Amino acid sequence: MDLTEQRHFPARMAMLAETAAFVEGFCARHGLSRDAALRITLIVEELFTNTIAHGFKGESDTLIGVGLTRHGDHVG
């Protein structure tokens, strides 16, 4: 069974901590190791900041969707 969660965050660097907390919470709720949670959080943080800097060319109120799915031993 796939376990999916998603949230949307304004494209603002001030939302980075909340975005990371969402990822960490997902990992905790779905029994992922601390090491896996740290790696996944880093990836999402990089994607989030790059979307703001390079995708939107700066901060805005446009929403960035973050979705995570656990399928067996994998997260996507």
N, C-alpha and C positions, 0 to 999 in steps of 0.2 A: 504494500500500500504506500502511495506517495503522501507525504506530509508537507503541505505548502502553506506558507504565510507570506503576506505582502503588505507593504506600507508605502506611503508617498510622503516625501519631504520637500519643502521649498529648497530651491537651488541656492542655498546660503551656507557659507562655511560655518556659521554658528550652529547649524543643524548636524554637523559631523559627529558630535558626541552622542546625540540622540539616535543617529543612524547606526553608530557602533553599538549602542545599547540594544537596539532592535536585533542586530545580528547575534550579539552575545546571548541575549535572551532566547532566541531561536535555538541556538546551539545547546544551551542548558536544558531547555524543554524537551529536546529530542535526543539527549544523552550523548552528545558529541564530546570528545576529549577536550581538555583545555588547550592542548597543542593544536588540534584541528580548529577550535574556535578562534584562536589567535590568528591562524593563517587565513581563515575565511574573513575575519574582520578586517585584516590588512588589505585583502583583495577588494572588498567592498569599499573601504575608505579610499583606496586609490582610484577606483572607478568613479566614485562620487565626486572627488576633488577634480579629476580630469574632465568629467562631464561639465562641471561648473566653469573651469578654466578654459577648456578647449572647445567644448560643445556649445555652451551658451555664451562664451567670451566674457564671462563675469557673472556675478551674482544676480539673481532675479527671483521673482515669486513663482516662476514656473516650477511645477512639481517634477521631482525625479522619483520614479517608481523603483522600489527595491523588492524583489521577490526571491524567496529561497524555497527550494524543494528538497526534501530528503527522500531519497529512493534507495532503500537498503543501506549500504555503507557509503553512498555517494550523496553529495550536496551539489545542487546546481542552481 
